[in-house]
Amino acid sequence: MAEVCFGPAENFYAEWPPPTCIVCDGPYGVSGYPGDLSGTDGLAEWYVPHLRAWSEKATPQTTLWFWNTEIGWATVHPVLQTFGWEYKNCHIWDKGLGHVAGNTNTKTLRKLPVTTEVCVQYVRPPLFDGMTMQTWLRHEWQRCGLPLNRANDACGVANAATRKYLTADHLWYFPPPDAFEALARYANAHGNPAGRPYFSGNGVQPFTASEWSRQRAKFKCPAGITNVWRRPHVGGSERVNGARQDMRWKFKSLHGSQKPLELVDTTIQVCTDPGDVVWEPFGGLCPALVSSFRSDRACRSAEIVPEFYHAAVKRLADA
Ligand SMILES: C[S@@+](CC[C@H](N)C(=O)[O-])C[C@H]1O[C@@H](n2cnc3c(N)ncnc32)[C@H](O)[C@@H]1O
């Protein structure tokens, strides 16, 4: 189901189903749309109630895409971390020279023209008995009393299991579900019976392969896409035109911050499967709603400005 709600997103989080993906394109602190802050003072605080609500509803499979200016992101990043969001990657949207097109008075601004925004990927790795996954895997194996290298016997490999899955250094890898299940089965069969179960989330039985596969965010890397997205600002038939009633915001384009569907498509498709739920708390013209609908994902969006809300409803109907 794709639905856009009229009103502040914070009024809806409690009733929205848990998200696999959150597309956050909220305030930047650049007076970019009515209600945006005029600077980064207070920006981090603005996001706190939203981050709190998202953190309560997110699962280990959830990916958050945080759109902003470079300085806006830098300002909010510490708060994202406080709420358990782990930085994965920063994507640069390079809108190209056409974005400047003689409009930037660099003599007054005394800096080079800015043609970029960032879209930063965060995940929420789970903790196991208060430990990171890497620490917990090693801890559980050590707890069962077997030498570390017996993990290789468990997985039927020469040395890769100990080196990849149980290492304490930065060369650690997430054990794929079949390897995890092999480790858990072996530890529970051959480890000290007194400490069983090993590799369990509930203290009753070990995680199954399918439960284990849900302990991290989904991700499928598309070929040929890097973290630099060279694409002009939205134009042509994709650009939604119109005017807000408030004359101060009367531009040809209805929304000053409309995101290209192509970029939003990428963010949604790399981290979700059909049927998954996408949240778009600060919808604007709701590109994530349209993108989700077109790719069989469910989506919940919110928007507080009536003109944007109605335009988003129409976009969805047209899609
Ligand atoms: C940066 S724009 C989003 C643009 C959108 N990604 C697009 O492509 O059209 C942020 C939007 O969030 C809306 N907004 C601000 N605070 C909100 C809130 N608490 N709940 C819902 N929407 C909000 C603003 O009216 C604005 O349209």
The ligand as an SDF file (V2000), in Angstrom:
LIG
                    3D

 27 29  0  0  0  0  0  0  0  0999 V2000
   13.3580   18.8050    1.5200 C   0  0  0  0  0  0  0  0  0  0  0  0
   11.6710   18.7590    1.3170 S   0  0  0  0  0  0  0  0  0  0  0  0
   11.3420   17.1960    0.6120 C   0  0  0  0  0  0  0  0  0  0  0  0
   11.3950   17.1820   -0.8730 C   0  0  0  0  0  0  0  0  0  0  0  0
   11.0330   15.8490   -1.4880 C   0  0  0  0  0  0  0  0  0  0  0  0
   12.0570   14.8670   -1.2610 N   0  0  0  0  0  0  0  0  0  0  0  0
   10.7650   15.9670   -2.9850 C   0  0  0  0  0  0  0  0  0  0  0  0
   11.5240   15.4180   -3.7880 O   0  0  0  0  0  0  0  0  0  0  0  0
    9.7780   16.5970   -3.3400 O   0  0  0  0  0  0  0  0  0  0  0  0
   11.0590   18.5690    2.9440 C   0  0  0  0  0  0  0  0  0  0  0  0
    9.5500   18.5520    3.0580 C   0  0  0  0  0  0  0  0  0  0  0  0
    9.2010   18.1730    4.3830 O   0  0  0  0  0  0  0  0  0  0  0  0
    8.0270   18.8590    4.7560 C   0  0  0  0  0  0  0  0  0  0  0  0
    7.9860   18.8120    6.2330 N   0  0  0  0  0  0  0  0  0  0  0  0
    8.6600   19.5700    7.1140 C   0  0  0  0  0  0  0  0  0  0  0  0
    8.3980   19.1850    8.3810 N   0  0  0  0  0  0  0  0  0  0  0  0
    7.5610   18.1260    8.2870 C   0  0  0  0  0  0  0  0  0  0  0  0
    6.9510   17.2560    9.2400 C   0  0  0  0  0  0  0  0  0  0  0  0
    7.1410   17.4040   10.5590 N   0  0  0  0  0  0  0  0  0  0  0  0
    6.1600   16.2680    8.7910 N   0  0  0  0  0  0  0  0  0  0  0  0
    5.9330   16.1000    7.4590 C   0  0  0  0  0  0  0  0  0  0  0  0
    6.4790   16.8930    6.5110 N   0  0  0  0  0  0  0  0  0  0  0  0
    7.2820   17.8900    6.9180 C   0  0  0  0  0  0  0  0  0  0  0  0
    8.1880   20.2280    4.1440 C   0  0  0  0  0  0  0  0  0  0  0  0
    6.9650   20.8880    3.9550 O   0  0  0  0  0  0  0  0  0  0  0  0
    8.8850   19.8850    2.8190 C   0  0  0  0  0  0  0  0  0  0  0  0
    7.9770   19.7830    1.7590 O   0  0  0  0  0  0  0  0  0  0  0  0
  1  2  1  0
  2  3  1  0
  2 10  1  0
  3  4  1  0
  4  5  1  0
  5  6  1  0
  5  7  1  0
  7  8  2  0
  7  9  1  0
 10 11  1  0
 11 12  1  0
 11 26  1  0
 12 13  1  0
 13 14  1  0
 13 24  1  0
 14 15  1  0
 14 23  1  0
 15 16  2  0
 16 17  1  0
 17 18  1  0
 17 23  2  0
 18 19  1  0
 18 20  2  0
 20 21  1  0
 21 22  2  0
 22 23  1  0
 24 25  1  0
 24 26  1  0
 26 27  1  0
M  CHG  2   2   1   9  -1
M  END
$$$$
